[in-house]
Each structure stands twice: as C-alpha cells, then as structure tokens.
C-alpha cells in the first residue's frame, strides 16, 4: 500500500489572487475556446453604453489570436483604491469579486448592468498570456500590462496625444494551455458583437478581423432595434401575422406597486410566427446573451400564452376536444427578448441562464396585457395565430399516438409505488423521482394529475458506476425506475432506441441537504452509465427546491403579506437586503429553513418545485465532445476503487466544492 501523505495544517492550501482561476478554469469560464473571456471584455464596454456613456464599441481580432475591445465610456478609474492602496484599474483586473457593479440603487455607478458575480475581466486576465489595458481619462493616457495574470508593467500615465475623449482599450492574448482550442470562433464572435447593436438602438458596434491583406471590417447600427434585426433574420420569409414588438420599463411609481420590482426594470421584445422553416430564439439580460434561457424567458412565454388563451376565450375560438399547451403556441415562434434586471442571479459564472426568481413575474407583467391588447386590436391576425397553434396541437396529438404509453397490461408490470399520470402524450408527461414516502406523499397531492407522475424511492439507490446491466436489473429499486421510464439499463457502447420511453422529462427531486445530494449523484450516475441515450436526448433534469422560506408581513395599503422562497444563502441575503430597502423593520420577517421536501405543504411544493411556470430545473447535458472527460470525472467521484484519487481531489478543491464522499 502506498505511503499516505500526512494530513496536517500544511495540507490546507489557501489560494490567493487569481490562482483559483488558473487552477480550476472550468469553474469560471468555458474551456472549449476563449470566447467567454472575450465576452467579459465586451460586456464591460456595453455596460458603459447602457449607462449612457459612448456610442461606439470596436472589437478587433488579430492574426496572432489576440482580441482587443475599445469603448467610449468613462474610462476605468485609475486613482488609488482606498483599501487596497493600488490603482483601481489594477484591482479590477487582478482581484476576484472586485468591481463597480455590486452597489444598486439611484446613487450606484451602474444601476443596471450585466456583471454582478464580481469575477469578470479578472478571469480574462488570469487565463491570458498577456493583457494590456489603456485608459483615456482626465485628458491623460494611462497604461498597464499583465502577464500570466500577474502585473508586469505598473500603471504609467502621460498626456494623451490622441485627439479623443474618454474610454478604455483592453487587449488580451488567451493562453492556449487553458482551452481545448485557442482560437476564438469568428461566427460566434460576430453574432455577439452584432447582437449588442440591435439590443441598444443607436449604438454602433464594429468587428475588425486582421487578414494578410489588412483589416476586414463590419459594423452594425440598428436605429429601429429589434424590428430591424428581425427583418434581416427572416431573410424574406413572411410572418403568419405582423410582428409584435414593444417594450415596458417600470418607473418609480409603477415599481412601488410591486414589492419585488425596482425602478428601471422591464423588457423590450419582438415576436413573430412563421408557418415553415427554421425558427430563432434570442434572449438577453442586461444585453448579455442567455443561451440557456431562464426565468425571464419563462415569464415571457407564460405572458404570451396566457394572453392568447384569454383572446381565445373571449371570442370562443377554443377548439372542442383539443387542449392547447404552451409548446403549441411556441413551436413556430421566433422571438428576441431583452430584459433589464437590477439584481441579476445567473446559473454559473458564464451567465447563460438567468435564475432571478422575480424576473418571471416581471416579464409576464410587461408582456401579457400588451399582447392581449394587440390581439384585440388585430382580431383577424390573432385568429391566424390561434389557427396556427391549433394546427400544431393536432400535429402533436398525432405524434403522441405513435408513442402510446404501455400500461400494466404490457410486457413489463409497472411498479406498484408509481403514481402515474392520465395523459397519453409522452412529450408532455413528467416523472418525478422523489426521495422517501413523506416527500412522495406531498408530491402526489401537489402534482398535476394530467401530466405529472411520481415514483417514491426508498433510501439510497445502488452505486452503478462499476456495475453491469445484469447487476443493475437485479436491484429492485433501479429496476422499478427503469420499468417506469420504459428504458432498459444498458452500457455506453449500446444504443437502443427510446421508443418505449413513457415520459418526456425525468426529474430527480431530492432534499437540499447532504443525503439528498448523495441520492442525486447516485441517480445521475445510473443515468449516465446505463441510460446515456436518455441523457443525450435531454430528458433527465434535476429539480432545485428552495432552502429557505421568508414570511413577510403586510406593509400597509398596496403591500399585503407575502411569502418569498430562496434557493440558497446568497438569495436569502439578497431578499433580506431588498426588504431592508423597502424600509421594513429589521426582524419583522420570519425565516424558515426547509429540512426536506416532505416538510413542505403540497401547495408550497407545487409553487416552488413542480409548477412548470415557477420551478427551477437543471437539465443533465451530455457533451459528446467531452464524453471521455466526463466519464473520467464520474469514475473519480463515484468509482469504489478511486478512494485515493477522491481524497487528493478533495484536498485540492476543498475550498470551492462541497462534497460528501
């Protein structure tokens, strides 16, 4: 047996400065290519334009792989930071969680911005071979440079010779050792730069690409914003009905009527429906692209769907025997959505999915009444949209018949613990794998009996990391899961069809504690190892129940008592800060911590974790390009023969990862 390293104080590492980013880049950015670290530079420039400073942003891609972003903003401050005793620009690029976007409110530097995680360009610096910053401010030109994330050239100031106003120029050389490919994808960079122009009418964005013959330049400026962008994206295709475009932002008076909404929040949007061809969906928060959607998209979809439903009801257009669902309305929809949120919360550092809870309600309020009014002003066009939705519903029902779900009279007998749903439409149906009979009881009462099924699990399931299909099937608990889903356990090399699949979504719903996390890991291992096709097709999800409930008392006329749910400690801190800002007396609220899902009432469980309009789900995604790396990670964390590897991994990552091994 190998000699064990001594575990004493010397084994505890305290990573400082930008070292955590260099050690674990995947926790802070995408490591496939450097686009995201370039996006951090672009977002800073856009935040200046969003705040009203500057009308032009120029992005230059050089032949040596470096990227430069130039803006016309105020210029990053260069005076000494009062606490760090270093120039503020140096602090911004060399320290995590340092920036000007944490303060919110009327006296803040940025009332609305994309950055709130506080890592931003510090990550760009950490993962670059070299990074140069030039700031034009106060009639002077200030320059400094970093190499490998460390300061190489101290701040140097001189009288600006160029005839120009204020602004910042940042150029970085991404370090290839941190990325699978060191090349910034040009098509994605172009889409990013162009999107900033249509989201902020009047802003000119320029992309310069260095070639052998010189620089090739493209520029964009959309005076009509989204509507103009839509025309280009449609490329001559006709819409079923005229484009519905609009915007709504809450002023101080309107925001005061809603406890969770702050002044300046709202959205701009454009949506149209096409009868055939590809559709496109672009959503943004504070001009940052949210490729995986989030709560703002959920609110937008809910508002449009409910408005169309109200229009159908008032005009008796609802078809007999056919119940429309949201997917029928959205199947042929093209849209672009730009939300502005004061306090943003994203899923992960790459900000691809918004999780700010009140954003769903906010965007729904913005769009629902506006679309309903538009439909009633254009009844003939509204009727065309209803006909298109009905056509989509009939096509969906026709497809559903091909996948008629197997009942107990089929080959396999469904598990007795399974509480099944009534619908025969596989695409709509959901199976919740619930921890324990207590939570299972609440879930049974809370569920939508039409489309949601519940399968309670007893204790912790078998760790299937090193098990073959025969061993898995011999386990009663896993056999019940496989039978209920309609997919036989198999290995990564086998690729059986999913024709027997009985549910469009399989949702792992466990308590937000260590045991719940362990069960979640065991189930995800089972799906990854023995149902990879299920994961690859995007059917497996993990529910994110809240950890805290905050009971807020009535605050007088217009502000009745309400209940807030918080996913974690960060959201709880944010909610309490918001209550203090509303001048609510300290301690007037009551905070409860959920010990488990079984402690929630059916109403609370539905509202927070099972309602498709308000819940939070994380989809288990399988990147085929990273399959080997993913498998190695699963083996390290779940294989019984990797105890030593896990121990070393925990020593290295103890400060940033919660693990129960």
C-alpha positions in Angstrom: 0.0 0.0 0.0 1.3 3.4 -0.9 2.5 5.6 1.9 -0.1 8.1 3.0 0.7 11.8 2.9 0.5 13.4 6.3 -2.8 15.3 6.8 -1.9 18.4 8.9 -2.1 22.2 8.6 0.4 22.2 5.8 -2.0 20.2 3.6 -4.5 23.0 3.7 -4.0 25.3 0.7 -5.2 28.9 0.6 -5.3 30.1 -3.0 -4.8 33.8 -3.4 -5.3 36.4 -6.1 -6.2 34.8 -9.5 -4.7 31.4 -8.6 -8.1 29.7 -8.2 -9.0 30.6 -11.8 -5.7 29.2 -13.1 -6.1 26.0 -11.1 -9.8 25.4 -12.0 -10.6 27.4 -15.1 -13.7 25.3 -15.8 -15.4 26.7 -12.7 -15.2 30.3 -14.1 -15.5 30.0 -17.8 -15.9 27.7 -20.8 -12.7 25.9 -21.6 -13.6 24.8 -25.1 -12.5 28.1 -26.6 -11.7 31.6 -25.3 -14.9 33.3 -26.5 -16.3 33.8 -23.0 -13.3 35.6 -21.6 -13.5 37.9 -24.6 -17.2 38.4 -23.9 -16.3 39.6 -20.4 -14.4 42.5 -22.0 -17.2 43.3 -24.4 -19.8 43.2 -21.6 -17.8 45.9 -19.6 -17.8 48.1 -22.7 -21.6 47.5 -23.2 -22.3 48.3 -19.6 -20.8 51.8 -20.2 -23.0 52.3 -23.2 -26.0 51.0 -21.3 -25.3 53.6 -18.6 -25.4 56.3 -21.3 -21.6 56.7 -22.0 -20.4 56.1 -25.5 -22.0 55.3 -28.8 -19.4 53.1 -30.4 -17.7 49.8 -29.4 -14.9 48.3 -31.6 -13.8 44.7 -31.3 -10.6 43.7 -33.2 -9.4 40.1 -33.8 -5.7 40.0 -34.7 -3.9 37.3 -36.6 -1.8 36.3 -33.6 -5.0 35.3 -31.8 -5.3 38.3 -29.5 -8.5 40.3 -29.2 -8.9 44.0 -28.4 -12.1 45.8 -27.2 -12.3 49.6 -27.3 -15.2 51.7 -25.9 -16.1 55.4 -25.5 -17.0 55.0 -21.8 -15.8 57.0 -18.8 -12.6 55.0 -18.5 -11.9 52.7 -15.6 -10.8 54.7 -12.6 -7.0 55.0 -12.2 -6.8 56.6 -8.8 -5.7 54.6 -5.7 -8.2 52.2 -4.2 -8.9 53.4 -0.6 -8.4 49.9 0.9 -6.0 48.1 -1.5 -3.7 51.2 -1.9 -3.3 50.2 -5.6 -4.7 51.9 -8.7 -8.4 50.9 -9.1 -7.8 49.6 -12.6 -5.2 47.2 -11.4 -7.5 45.9 -8.7 -10.3 45.3 -11.2 -8.1 43.1 -13.4 -6.2 41.3 -10.6 -8.7 40.5 -7.9 -11.8 38.3 -7.9 -15.0 39.9 -6.6 -13.8 43.4 -7.3 -15.8 45.8 -9.4 -18.2 48.7 -9.6 -21.4 46.7 -10.0 -22.3 45.5 -6.6 -24.0 48.6 -5.4 -27.5 49.1 -6.7 -29.9 52.0 -6.4 -30.1 55.6 -7.6 -26.7 56.5 -6.3 -24.9 53.5 -7.9 -22.3 53.7 -10.7 -24.3 51.0 -12.6 -28.0 50.9 -11.8 -28.4 48.1 -14.4 -25.6 46.0 -15.7 -24.6 42.5 -16.7 -21.9 41.9 -14.2 -22.8 41.0 -10.7 -20.7 37.9 -10.0 -17.6 40.0 -9.5 -15.1 37.9 -11.4 -15.4 39.3 -14.9 -12.3 40.6 -16.6 -10.2 39.3 -13.7 -10.9 35.8 -15.3 -9.9 37.2 -18.7 -6.6 38.3 -17.2 -6.0 35.1 -15.3 -6.3 32.9 -18.4 -4.3 35.2 -20.8 -0.6 35.0 -21.6 -0.6 38.8 -21.7 -3.2 41.5 -21.2 -2.8 45.2 -21.9 -5.1 48.0 -20.6 -5.2 51.6 -21.9 -7.4 54.1 -20.2 -8.2 57.6 -21.5 -9.4 59.7 -18.7 -8.9 63.3 -17.4 -7.0 64.2 -20.6 -4.4 61.6 -19.9 -3.4 58.2 -21.3 -2.9 55.5 -18.6 -1.4 52.1 -19.5 -0.5 48.9 -17.6 0.1 45.3 -18.6 -0.2 41.8 -17.1 1.5 38.5 -18.0 0.1 35.2 -16.8 -2.3 37.2 -14.6 0.4 39.0 -12.7 1.3 42.7 -13.0 4.1 43.1 -15.5 4.1 46.9 -16.1 2.9 49.2 -13.4 0.4 52.0 -14.2 2.0 54.6 -16.4 0.4 58.0 -17.0 1.1 60.6 -19.7 -0.6 63.4 -21.5 -2.8 62.0 -24.2 -1.5 62.8 -27.7 -4.5 61.4 -29.5 -7.5 63.7 -30.1 -10.1 61.6 -28.3 -12.4 61.7 -25.3 -12.6 59.1 -22.5 -12.7 55.4 -22.9 -10.9 52.0 -22.2 -9.0 49.7 -24.6 -8.3 46.2 -23.4 -6.3 43.6 -25.5 -5.7 40.1 -24.4 -3.7 37.1 -25.7 -5.6 33.9 -24.5 -3.3 31.3 -23.1 -3.7 28.1 -25.2 -3.0 25.8 -22.2 -6.3 26.6 -20.6 -8.5 25.9 -23.7 -9.2 22.9 -25.9 -8.9 25.2 -28.9 -7.0 28.5 -28.6 -9.0 30.1 -31.5 -11.9 32.4 -30.9 -14.8 31.2 -33.1 -15.4 34.0 -35.6 -19.1 33.3 -36.3 -20.0 33.3 -32.6 -17.9 36.5 -32.0 -19.7 38.2 -34.9 -23.1 37.2 -33.5 -22.1 38.5 -30.1 -20.9 41.9 -31.4 -23.9 42.3 -33.7 -26.4 41.5 -31.0 -25.2 44.4 -28.9 -26.2 46.8 -31.7 -29.8 45.7 -32.1 -30.3 45.4 -28.4 -29.2 49.0 -27.8 -30.6 51.1 -30.7 -28.2 53.9 -31.7 -25.1 52.0 -30.6 -22.6 51.2 -33.3 -20.6 48.0 -32.9 -17.7 47.3 -35.2 -15.8 44.0 -35.7 -12.4 44.2 -37.3 -10.6 41.0 -38.4 -7.0 41.1 -39.4 -6.1 39.3 -42.6 -3.0 39.1 -44.7 -4.2 42.0 -46.9 -5.2 44.2 -43.9 -8.3 44.5 -41.8 -11.7 43.4 -42.8 -14.3 45.5 -41.1 -18.1 45.0 -40.4 -20.2 47.4 -38.5 -23.8 47.4 -37.3 -26.2 50.1 -36.2 -29.9 49.4 -35.7 -31.9 52.6 -35.2 -35.2 50.6 -35.1 -33.6 47.9 -32.8 -35.2 44.5 -32.7 -37.7 45.1 -35.5 -34.9 45.9 -38.0 -32.9 42.9 -36.8 -36.0 40.7 -37.2 -36.3 41.7 -40.9 -32.7 40.6 -41.5 -33.1 37.3 -39.7 -36.3 36.4 -41.6 -34.4 36.8 -44.9 -37.6 37.4 -46.9 -39.8 34.8 -45.2 -43.3 36.0 -44.4 -44.8 36.0 -40.9 -48.2 34.5 -40.3 -49.2 37.8 -38.6 -47.5 41.2 -38.3 -44.5 41.4 -35.9 -45.5 42.1 -32.3 -42.8 44.4 -30.9 -42.8 46.5 -27.8 -41.2 47.5 -24.5 -42.1 48.3 -21.0 -40.0 49.6 -18.1 -41.3 50.3 -14.7 -40.9 53.9 -13.5 -40.7 54.7 -9.8 -44.5 55.0 -9.4 -45.3 51.7 -11.2 -42.5 49.8 -9.4 -43.8 50.9 -6.0 -47.0 48.9 -6.7 -45.0 45.7 -6.8 -42.8 44.7 -3.9 -40.2 42.8 -5.9 -39.8 45.1 -8.9 -37.3 48.0 -8.9 -37.3 51.2 -10.9 -35.9 50.8 -14.4 -36.6 47.1 -14.7 -38.6 45.8 -17.6 -38.1 44.4 -21.1 -38.1 45.0 -24.8 -39.2 42.3 -27.2 -40.1 41.3 -30.8 -42.0 38.1 -31.6 -43.4 36.7 -34.8 -44.7 33.4 -36.1 -43.6 31.6 -39.3 -45.6 28.7 -40.9 -42.5 26.8 -42.0 -38.7 26.8 -41.9 -36.3 27.3 -39.0 -37.2 29.4 -36.0 -34.8 31.5 -33.9 -34.9 32.5 -30.3 -32.6 35.0 -28.7 -32.8 36.2 -25.1 -30.6 38.6 -23.2 -30.4 40.0 -19.7 -28.8 43.5 -19.5 -27.5 42.9 -23.0 -25.8 39.6 -22.0 -26.9 36.6 -24.1 -28.7 33.9 -22.1 -28.3 30.9 -24.4 -30.0 28.5 -21.9 -32.9 30.9 -21.2 -34.0 31.2 -17.6 -36.7 32.9 -15.6 -37.1 35.9 -17.9 -37.9 33.5 -20.8 -40.3 31.6 -18.6 -42.2 34.8 -17.8 -42.2 35.9 -21.5 -43.6 32.5 -22.6 -46.2 32.5 -19.8 -47.4 36.0 -20.6 -47.8 35.4 -24.4 -49.5 32.0 -23.8 -52.0 33.4 -21.3 -52.8 36.4 -23.4 -53.6 34.2 -26.4 -55.7 32.0 -24.2 -57.7 34.9 -22.9 -58.2 36.1 -26.5 -59.5 32.6 -27.5 -61.8 32.5 -24.5 -63.4 35.9 -25.1 -64.0 35.1 -28.8 -65.0 31.5 -28.3 -62.1 30.2 -30.5 -61.1 27.3 -28.3 -61.4 24.0 -30.3 -63.5 21.2 -28.9 -61.6 18.2 -27.7 -58.2 19.8 -28.1 -56.4 21.4 -25.2 -53.7 23.8 -26.2 -50.4 23.8 -24.3 -47.6 26.4 -24.4 -45.5 24.3 -26.9 -48.3 24.6 -29.4 -48.0 28.4 -29.3 -44.2 28.5 -29.2 -43.4 25.7 -31.8 -43.4 28.2 -34.7 -42.5 31.4 -32.8 -39.4 33.4 -33.5 -38.5 36.0 -30.8 -35.9 38.2 -29.4 -36.1 39.3 -25.8 -34.0 41.9 -23.9 -34.7 42.1 -20.2 -33.3 44.6 -17.8 -32.9 43.4 -14.2 -31.4 45.3 -11.4 -30.3 42.4 -9.2 -29.3 39.5 -11.5 -28.7 35.9 -10.4 -27.3 33.5 -13.0 -26.7 29.8 -13.0 -22.9 29.7 -13.1 -20.2 32.2 -14.0 -20.8 32.0 -17.7 -24.2 33.7 -17.2 -26.0 31.6 -19.8 -29.2 31.1 -17.7 -31.0 33.6 -15.5 -32.3 32.3 -12.2 -33.5 35.6 -10.7 -36.9 34.5 -9.3 -38.9 37.7 -9.7 -37.9 38.0 -13.3 -40.6 35.6 -14.4 -43.3 37.7 -12.8 -41.7 40.9 -14.1 -41.6 39.9 -17.7 -45.0 38.4 -17.6 -46.4 41.7 -16.3 -44.6 43.5 -19.1 -45.9 41.4 -22.0 -49.2 39.9 -21.1 -51.5 42.9 -21.1 -49.6 44.4 -24.1 -50.1 41.3 -26.2 -53.7 40.9 -25.2 -54.4 44.5 -26.2 -52.6 43.9 -29.5 -54.7 40.8 -30.2 -57.9 42.6 -29.6 -56.8 45.5 -31.8 -55.9 43.0 -34.6 -58.6 40.3 -34.3 -58.1 38.9 -37.8 -54.4 38.5 -37.2 -55.0 37.0 -33.8 -57.3 34.4 -35.4 -54.4 33.4 -37.7 -52.2 32.8 -34.7 -54.9 30.7 -33.0 -55.3 28.6 -36.2 -51.5 28.0 -36.3 -51.5 26.9 -32.6 -54.4 24.5 -33.2 -52.6 23.1 -36.2 -49.5 22.5 -34.0 -51.7 20.9 -31.3 -53.3 18.4 -33.8 -49.8 17.5 -35.1 -48.6 16.9 -31.5 -51.6 14.7 -30.7 -51.0 12.8 -33.9 -47.3 12.2 -33.0 -48.4 11.2 -29.5 -50.5 8.3 -30.8 -47.3 6.7 -32.3 -45.9 6.5 -28.7 -48.9 5.1 -26.9 -47.8 4.5 -23.3 -47.6 1.0 -22.0 -49.9 0.2 -19.1 -49.7 -2.7 -16.7 -51.2 -5.0 -19.3 -47.9 -4.6 -21.4 -44.8 -6.8 -21.3 -43.5 -5.2 -18.1 -45.6 -4.6 -15.0 -45.3 -1.0 -13.8 -44.0 -0.7 -10.2 -46.7 -0.6 -7.5 -45.3 2.6 -5.9 -45.6 4.5 -9.2 -48.4 7.1 -9.1 -49.0 7.5 -12.9 -50.5 10.4 -14.8 -53.5 10.4 -17.1 -52.2 11.9 -20.3 -51.0 9.7 -23.2 -48.8 12.4 -24.6 -45.2 11.3 -23.9 -43.8 14.7 -24.9 -45.8 16.5 -22.1 -45.5 13.9 -19.3 -43.1 14.1 -16.4 -41.8 11.6 -13.9 -40.6 12.9 -10.5 -38.2 10.6 -8.7 -38.8 11.6 -5.1 -36.7 10.8 -2.0 -38.8 8.9 0.6 -42.5 8.3 1.2 -43.0 11.6 3.1 -41.9 13.8 0.1 -43.7 11.3 -2.2 -47.0 12.0 -0.3 -46.7 15.7 -0.7 -45.7 15.3 -4.4 -48.7 13.1 -5.0 -51.0 15.8 -3.7 -49.2 18.7 -5.3 -48.8 17.2 -8.8 -50.8 18.0 -12.0 -52.5 14.6 -12.3 -52.9 15.0 -16.0 -49.2 15.2 -16.9 -47.1 14.5 -13.7 -46.2 11.1 -12.3 -44.5 10.4 -9.0 -42.2 7.4 -8.1 -41.0 7.5 -4.4 -37.6 6.0 -3.7 -36.6 4.1 -0.6 -33.2 5.2 0.7 -30.1 5.4 -1.3 -30.0 3.5 -4.6 -27.1 1.3 -5.7 -24.0 2.9 -6.9 -23.9 1.7 -10.5 -20.5 3.1 -11.6 -18.8 -0.2 -12.0 -21.9 -2.4 -12.4 -23.1 -4.2 -15.5 -26.7 -4.2 -16.8 -27.5 -7.6 -15.2 -26.5 -6.4 -11.7 -28.5 -3.2 -12.2 -31.6 -5.1 -13.2 -31.2 -7.3 -10.1 -31.7 -4.3 -7.9 -35.4 -3.8 -7.2 -35.2 0.0 -6.8 -33.3 0.6 -10.1 -35.5 -2.0 -11.9 -38.6 0.0 -10.8 -37.1 3.2 -12.1 -36.1 1.6 -15.5 -39.6 0.0 -15.8 -41.4 3.2 -15.0 -39.4 5.2 -17.5 -39.6 2.5 -20.2 -35.9 2.2 -20.9 -33.8 -0.9 -20.2 -30.4 -0.3 -18.5 -27.5 -0.6 -20.9 -23.9 0.5 -21.3 -22.4 3.4 -23.2 -21.5 1.1 -26.2 -25.1 0.0 -26.6 -27.5 2.4 -28.4 -31.1 1.1 -28.0 -34.0 3.1 -29.3 -36.1 5.2 -26.9 -39.4 4.0 -28.5 -40.6 2.7 -25.1 -40.0 6.0 -23.3 -43.0 6.9 -21.3 -42.1 10.4 -20.1 -40.6 13.5 -21.8 -38.9 14.6 -18.6 -37.4 12.5 -15.8 -36.9 14.9 -12.9 -34.7 14.0 -9.9 -36.3 15.7 -6.9 -34.4 15.3 -3.6 -33.9 17.3 -0.4 -31.4 20.2 -0.5 -29.2 18.5 2.1 -26.1 16.2 2.0 -28.2 13.0 1.8 -30.4 14.4 -0.9 -27.2 15.4 -2.8 -25.8 11.9 -2.4 -29.0 10.3 -3.8 -29.0 12.8 -6.6 -25.4 11.8 -7.5 -26.2 8.1 -7.4 -29.2 8.6 -9.8 -27.3 10.8 -12.2 -24.5 8.1 -12.2 -27.2 5.5 -13.1 -28.5 7.6 -16.0 -25.0 8.4 -17.3 -23.7 4.9 -17.1 -26.8 2.9 -18.0 -29.1 5.3 -20.0 -26.7 7.6 -21.9 -29.2 8.0 -24.8 -31.7 9.3 -22.3 -29.2 12.0 -21.1 -28.0 12.8 -24.7 -31.6 13.5 -25.8 -32.1 15.9 -22.9 -34.7 14.0 -20.9 -33.0 14.0 -17.5 -33.4 17.0 -15.2 -32.7 17.9 -11.6 -35.1 20.0 -9.5 -33.8 22.8 -7.4 -36.1 23.2 -4.4 -35.6 26.3 -2.2 -33.8 26.0 1.1 -35.5 29.0 2.8 -38.9 30.5 3.2 -39.4 34.1 4.3 -42.8 35.2 5.6 -43.1 38.9 5.1 -45.9 40.8 7.0 -48.3 43.3 5.4 -46.7 46.7 4.8 -50.0 48.7 4.7 -52.1 49.6 1.7 -50.9 48.1 -1.6 -48.4 45.8 0.0 -50.1 42.7 1.5 -48.4 39.9 3.4 -46.3 37.7 1.1 -44.0 34.7 1.0 -40.6 34.6 -0.6 -38.6 31.5 -1.4 -34.8 31.5 -1.6 -32.7 28.8 -3.3 -29.6 29.3 -1.1 -27.8 31.6 1.3 -27.0 34.1 -1.4 -30.6 34.5 -2.5 -31.6 34.8 1.2 -29.1 37.7 1.7 -30.4 39.4 -1.4 -34.1 39.0 -0.3 -33.4 40.5 3.1 -31.4 43.3 1.6 -34.4 44.1 -0.6 -36.8 44.1 2.4 -34.5 46.5 4.2 -34.5 48.7 1.2 -38.3 48.7 1.4 -37.9 50.2 4.9 -39.3 47.1 6.5 -38.4 46.9 10.2 -35.4 44.6 10.9 -36.6 41.2 12.1 -40.3 41.8 11.1 -40.0 38.9 8.7 -39.9 35.2 9.7 -37.3 32.9 8.2 -37.8 29.1 8.0 -35.3 26.6 6.7 -36.8 23.5 5.0 -35.4 20.3 6.3 -36.7 18.4 3.4 -39.4 18.3 0.7 -41.7 16.3 3.0 -41.8 19.3 5.3 -43.4 21.4 2.6 -47.2 21.5 2.1 -48.5 20.3 -1.2 -49.2 24.0 -2.2 -45.6 25.1 -1.4 -44.1 22.1 -3.2 -46.2 22.8 -6.3 -45.4 26.5 -6.3 -41.6 26.2 -5.8 -40.6 22.9 -7.4 -43.3 21.3 -9.6 -45.2 24.1 -11.3 -43.6 24.4 -14.8 -44.1 28.2 -14.8 -42.2 28.9 -11.5 -39.9 25.9 -10.8 -36.2 25.7 -11.5 -34.8 22.8 -13.3 -31.3 22.0 -14.4 -31.0 19.7 -17.4 -28.3 17.0 -17.4 -26.5 17.6 -20.6 -24.0 15.3 -22.3 -21.4 17.0 -24.5 -20.3 14.2 -26.8 -17.0 16.1 -27.5 -16.2 16.0 -23.8 -17.5 12.4 -23.2 -14.1 11.0 -22.1 -13.5 13.8 -19.7 -17.0 13.5 -18.2 -16.5 9.7 -17.8 -13.2 10.3 -16.0 -14.9 12.7 -13.6 -17.7 10.2 -12.8 -15.1 7.5 -12.2 -13.0 9.7 -10.0 -16.0 10.7 -7.8 -18.1 7.5 -7.9 -15.9 4.5 -8.5 -15.2 2.4 -5.4 -11.6 1.9 -6.5 -10.8 5.7 -6.6 -10.8 6.4 -2.9 -7.2 7.8 -3.0 -8.0 9.9 -6.1 -11.0 11.4 -4.4 -9.0 12.2 -1.3 -6.4 14.0 -3.3 -9.2 15.8 -5.3 -10.8 17.0 -2.1 -7.5 18.3 -0.8 -7.1 20.3 -4.0 -10.7 21.6 -4.3 -11.7 21.7 -0.6 -12.3 25.5 -0.7 -14.6 25.6 -3.7 -16.5 22.4 -3.9 -19.0 20.8 -1.4 -18.5 17.1 -1.4 -19.6 14.2 0.8 -17.5 11.2 -0.1 
